[in-house]
């Protein structure tokens, strides 16, 4: 079983006008960088199973807590969390190490940032691996507008945007319970309840399904969010329509080699049938798990990623 005390000690780095808390493995492998980008509500600690494997394979592994998370900066302005700032942090991180480009890995919102980084700064990404969230087609209408029309005001993306501060306060007041209830697998299917699902989850006294991680691992997340709160991470959601505008002039086709890993039981995020149109050099893998892919199936995730990287040379 993984011991949280074995996770690398972080370094605080000044990049792009903020301070990022960065965890590293394989520093001796300088010149072969791979950057791991967590999602919501996550932490660089989510990559604890993958980092030693990549280091052993010869990579310099860089796992930042992105802005809004952990001990990284948490700017007050919502617009400081748009795709320009989030990708700018990663570009500045490469500059800090003196790297022209790197391989990037993202999960959930981290995947959105990696897709966006590849569109906005294609020369800084040599390969990309994304988990859970596929490429998002831009379409003709801003994303929150579309979600509000089809999914309603209680859908969490829409709620986060239209009722700022409401969900944050509930999560902050129920941090341990919310994270315990969220990080579950094999949750029995049920009809959606009225109200905002994540607020309901934060208030639920009894978790469903099975935990995806040990109590000691979960405690790392709980401690981090008790310190940081949830607003910084939720501010990423509050920039979705702003991001839609920011990506308007980007070439929508991603030409780099890409690996897309889906959780086949992640019913909240369907497969994107047109993925290969936008990412022609993509390989797609499905694992028999839910949303928290690298938490639920760490060994299988490590194997898929390692073998793909090896094939890329």
C-alpha positions as CSV (number, residue, x, y, z in Angstrom):
1,X,0.0,0.0,0.0
2,X,1.3,3.5,-0.8
3,X,2.6,5.5,2.1
4,X,1.7,9.3,1.6
5,X,5.0,10.1,3.4
6,X,6.9,8.7,0.4
7,X,5.5,11.4,-1.9
8,X,8.2,13.8,-3.0
9,X,8.7,17.1,-1.0
10,X,7.5,20.1,-3.1
11,X,9.4,23.1,-4.3
12,X,7.7,26.5,-4.6
13,X,8.5,28.1,-7.9
14,X,7.8,31.7,-9.2
15,X,6.3,31.4,-12.7
16,X,4.0,33.6,-14.8
17,X,3.2,35.9,-11.9
18,X,2.2,33.2,-9.4
19,X,3.9,30.7,-7.1
20,X,3.4,27.0,-8.0
21,X,3.9,24.1,-5.6
22,X,5.8,21.5,-7.8
23,X,6.5,17.9,-7.0
24,X,9.2,16.1,-9.0
25,X,10.6,12.6,-9.6
26,X,13.5,11.5,-11.7
27,X,15.4,14.8,-11.6
28,X,18.4,12.9,-12.7
29,X,16.7,12.4,-16.1
30,X,17.0,16.0,-17.1
31,X,16.3,16.6,-20.7
32,X,13.3,14.2,-20.9
33,X,10.4,16.1,-19.2
34,X,6.9,14.9,-18.7
35,X,4.4,17.2,-17.0
36,X,1.3,15.8,-15.1
37,X,-1.7,18.0,-14.8
38,X,-4.4,17.2,-12.2
39,X,-8.2,17.9,-12.4
40,X,-10.9,19.0,-10.0
41,X,-11.1,18.6,-7.1
42,X,-7.6,17.0,-7.2
43,X,-4.0,17.6,-6.3
44,X,-0.6,16.6,-7.7
45,X,-0.8,13.7,-5.2
46,X,-3.3,12.1,-7.6
47,X,-0.2,11.1,-9.7
48,X,1.6,9.3,-6.9
49,X,1.3,5.9,-8.5
50,X,2.5,7.1,-12.0
51,X,5.4,9.3,-11.0
52,X,7.9,6.6,-9.9
53,X,7.0,4.5,-12.9
54,X,7.8,7.4,-15.3
55,X,10.9,8.3,-13.4
56,X,12.1,4.6,-13.7
57,X,11.4,4.8,-17.4
58,X,13.9,7.7,-17.8
59,X,11.6,10.8,-17.5
60,X,12.0,13.9,-15.5
61,X,8.5,14.0,-13.9
62,X,7.0,17.4,-13.0
63,X,3.7,17.5,-11.2
64,X,2.5,21.0,-10.3
65,X,-0.4,21.9,-8.1
66,X,-1.9,24.3,-10.6
67,X,-3.1,27.7,-9.6
68,X,-5.9,27.6,-7.0
69,X,-4.8,24.2,-5.5
70,X,-2.7,23.1,-2.6
71,X,0.0,25.7,-1.6
72,X,0.1,27.2,-5.1
73,X,-1.1,30.8,-5.5
74,X,-4.9,31.4,-5.4
75,X,-5.5,34.7,-7.1
76,X,-8.7,36.5,-6.2
77,X,-9.8,37.5,-9.7
78,X,-12.0,34.9,-11.5
79,X,-10.4,35.8,-14.9
80,X,-7.0,34.9,-13.5
81,X,-8.1,31.2,-14.0
82,X,-8.8,31.3,-17.7
83,X,-7.1,29.0,-20.3
84,X,-4.6,31.7,-21.1
85,X,-3.4,31.9,-17.5
86,X,-3.5,28.1,-16.9
87,X,-1.6,27.3,-20.0
88,X,0.7,30.2,-19.4
89,X,1.7,28.7,-16.1
90,X,2.8,25.5,-17.8
91,X,4.7,27.3,-20.5
92,X,6.5,29.3,-17.8
93,X,7.2,26.1,-15.9
94,X,9.0,24.7,-19.0
95,X,10.9,28.0,-19.3
96,X,11.9,27.7,-15.6
97,X,13.6,24.3,-16.4
98,X,15.0,25.4,-19.7
99,X,12.8,23.0,-21.7
100,X,11.6,23.8,-25.3
101,X,8.8,21.2,-25.1
102,X,7.6,18.3,-23.0
103,X,5.1,15.5,-23.0
104,X,1.9,16.5,-21.1
105,X,-0.5,14.3,-19.2
106,X,-3.9,15.5,-18.0
107,X,-6.9,14.2,-16.1
108,X,-10.3,15.8,-16.0
109,X,-9.8,19.6,-16.0
110,X,-6.1,18.9,-16.3
111,X,-7.0,17.3,-19.6
112,X,-8.9,20.4,-20.7
113,X,-5.8,22.5,-20.0
114,X,-3.5,20.1,-21.9
115,X,-5.8,20.1,-24.9
116,X,-5.9,23.9,-24.7
117,X,-2.1,24.2,-24.2
118,X,-1.6,22.1,-27.4
119,X,-3.9,24.4,-29.3
120,X,-2.5,27.7,-28.0
121,X,1.2,26.7,-27.7
122,X,1.7,23.7,-30.1
123,X,5.4,24.1,-30.2
124,X,5.7,23.4,-26.5
125,X,4.0,20.0,-26.6
126,X,5.6,17.0,-28.2
127,X,3.1,14.4,-27.1
128,X,0.0,14.4,-25.0
129,X,-1.9,11.8,-22.9
130,X,-5.3,12.7,-21.5
131,X,-7.6,10.8,-19.1
132,X,-11.4,11.1,-18.8
133,X,-12.0,14.3,-20.7
134,X,-11.7,14.1,-24.5
135,X,-11.1,17.0,-26.8
136,X,-14.0,19.5,-26.6
137,X,-15.3,20.6,-30.0
138,X,-15.7,24.4,-29.8
139,X,-18.9,24.7,-31.8
140,X,-20.8,27.9,-32.6
141,X,-22.2,28.7,-29.1
142,X,-20.3,29.3,-25.8
143,X,-20.2,26.1,-23.7
144,X,-22.1,27.3,-20.6
145,X,-24.8,28.7,-22.8
146,X,-25.2,25.3,-24.4
147,X,-25.1,23.5,-21.1
148,X,-27.7,25.8,-19.5
149,X,-30.1,25.2,-22.4
150,X,-29.8,21.4,-22.5
151,X,-28.8,20.5,-18.9
152,X,-30.5,23.2,-16.8
153,X,-29.4,25.6,-14.1
154,X,-28.6,22.9,-11.6
155,X,-26.0,21.2,-13.8
156,X,-22.8,21.9,-11.9
157,X,-21.0,23.7,-14.6
158,X,-23.9,26.1,-15.0
159,X,-24.5,26.4,-11.3
160,X,-20.9,27.3,-10.6
161,X,-21.1,30.1,-13.2
162,X,-24.6,31.5,-12.3
163,X,-24.6,31.1,-8.6
164,X,-21.0,32.0,-7.6
165,X,-19.9,31.3,-4.1
166,X,-22.9,29.0,-3.2
167,X,-21.3,25.6,-3.9
168,X,-17.9,26.8,-2.7
169,X,-19.4,27.6,0.8
170,X,-21.0,24.2,1.1
171,X,-17.9,22.3,0.0
172,X,-15.7,24.4,2.4
173,X,-18.1,23.6,5.3
174,X,-18.1,19.9,4.5
175,X,-14.7,19.3,3.1
176,X,-14.0,15.8,4.5
177,X,-17.5,14.5,3.9
178,X,-17.6,15.9,0.3
179,X,-14.3,14.4,-0.7
180,X,-15.1,11.1,1.0
181,X,-18.4,10.9,-0.8
182,X,-17.0,12.0,-4.2
183,X,-14.0,9.6,-4.4
184,X,-16.1,6.4,-4.8
185,X,-16.3,3.6,-7.4
186,X,-19.0,1.1,-8.2
187,X,-21.7,3.5,-7.2
188,X,-25.1,1.9,-7.9
189,X,-27.0,3.8,-10.7
190,X,-29.8,6.0,-9.4
191,X,-32.2,8.5,-10.8
192,X,-30.9,12.1,-10.4
193,X,-32.1,13.9,-7.3
194,X,-33.5,17.4,-7.6
195,X,-31.0,20.2,-6.8
196,X,-27.3,20.5,-7.6
197,X,-25.8,17.0,-7.5
198,X,-22.4,18.0,-5.9
199,X,-24.1,20.1,-3.1
200,X,-26.3,17.1,-2.4
201,X,-23.2,14.9,-2.3
202,X,-21.4,17.2,0.1
203,X,-24.4,17.1,2.5
204,X,-24.9,13.3,2.2
205,X,-24.0,11.6,5.5
206,X,-23.6,8.1,4.0
207,X,-21.3,7.5,1.0
208,X,-22.3,5.1,-1.8
209,X,-20.2,2.5,-3.5
210,X,-16.6,1.8,-2.4
211,X,-13.7,4.1,-1.7
212,X,-11.2,4.6,-4.5
213,X,-8.3,5.3,-2.1
214,X,-7.2,4.5,1.4
215,X,-8.1,6.8,4.3
216,X,-4.5,7.9,4.6
217,X,-4.4,9.0,0.9
218,X,-7.8,10.7,1.2
219,X,-6.5,12.6,4.2
220,X,-3.9,14.3,2.0
221,X,-6.7,15.7,-0.2
222,X,-8.8,16.7,2.8
223,X,-5.9,18.5,4.4
224,X,-5.0,20.3,1.2
225,X,-8.6,21.5,0.6
226,X,-9.1,22.5,4.2
227,X,-6.2,24.9,3.6
228,X,-6.9,26.1,0.1
229,X,-10.7,26.0,0.0
230,X,-12.5,25.1,-3.2
231,X,-13.0,28.6,-4.9
232,X,-9.7,28.6,-6.8
233,X,-10.5,25.3,-8.5
234,X,-14.1,26.2,-9.1
235,X,-12.9,29.4,-10.8
236,X,-11.6,27.2,-13.6
237,X,-15.3,26.4,-14.4
238,X,-16.2,30.1,-14.3
239,X,-14.0,30.8,-17.3
240,X,-15.5,28.2,-19.6
241,X,-17.2,30.7,-21.9
242,X,-14.2,33.1,-21.7
243,X,-12.1,30.1,-22.8
244,X,-14.4,29.5,-25.7
245,X,-13.6,33.1,-26.9
246,X,-9.9,32.7,-26.2
247,X,-9.7,29.6,-28.4
248,X,-11.5,31.2,-31.3
249,X,-8.4,31.8,-33.4
250,X,-6.6,28.6,-32.6
251,X,-6.1,25.9,-35.3
252,X,-8.6,23.3,-33.9
253,X,-6.5,20.3,-35.2
254,X,-4.1,18.7,-32.8
255,X,-1.3,17.1,-34.8
256,X,0.9,15.6,-32.0
257,X,0.8,12.0,-31.1
258,X,-2.0,11.6,-28.5
259,X,-3.3,8.9,-26.1
260,X,-6.9,9.2,-24.8
261,X,-7.8,7.0,-21.9
262,X,-11.5,6.7,-21.0
263,X,-13.1,5.1,-17.9
264,X,-15.7,2.9,-19.5
265,X,-17.9,3.3,-16.4
266,X,-17.6,7.1,-16.4
267,X,-21.2,7.7,-17.5
268,X,-20.9,11.5,-16.9
269,X,-18.3,11.8,-19.7
270,X,-19.3,10.1,-23.0
271,X,-16.7,9.2,-25.6
272,X,-16.3,11.9,-28.3
273,X,-17.1,10.1,-31.6
274,X,-15.3,12.7,-33.7
275,X,-12.1,12.6,-31.7
276,X,-10.0,11.4,-34.6
277,X,-11.2,14.3,-36.8
278,X,-9.6,16.8,-34.4
279,X,-6.8,14.6,-33.1
280,X,-5.8,12.5,-36.1
281,X,-2.8,10.9,-34.4
282,X,-4.8,9.6,-31.4
283,X,-4.9,6.2,-29.9
284,X,-7.9,5.4,-27.7
285,X,-8.0,3.0,-24.7
286,X,-10.9,2.2,-22.4
287,X,-10.3,0.9,-18.9
288,X,-13.0,-0.8,-16.9
289,X,-13.4,1.9,-14.2
290,X,-15.2,5.2,-13.5
291,X,-14.0,8.8,-13.5
292,X,-11.0,8.5,-11.2
293,X,-9.0,6.4,-13.6
294,X,-5.5,6.6,-12.2
295,X,-6.9,6.2,-8.6
296,X,-9.2,3.2,-9.5
297,X,-6.8,1.3,-11.7
298,X,-3.3,2.6,-11.1
299,X,-1.4,-0.5,-12.3
300,X,-3.4,-0.7,-15.5
301,X,-3.1,3.0,-16.1
302,X,0.6,2.9,-15.6
303,X,0.9,0.0,-18.0
304,X,-1.1,1.7,-20.8
305,X,0.8,4.9,-20.5
306,X,4.2,3.3,-20.2
307,X,3.7,1.0,-23.2
308,X,2.3,3.9,-25.4
309,X,5.3,6.1,-24.5
310,X,7.7,3.3,-25.3
311,X,6.0,2.8,-28.7
312,X,6.4,6.6,-29.4
313,X,10.2,6.2,-28.9
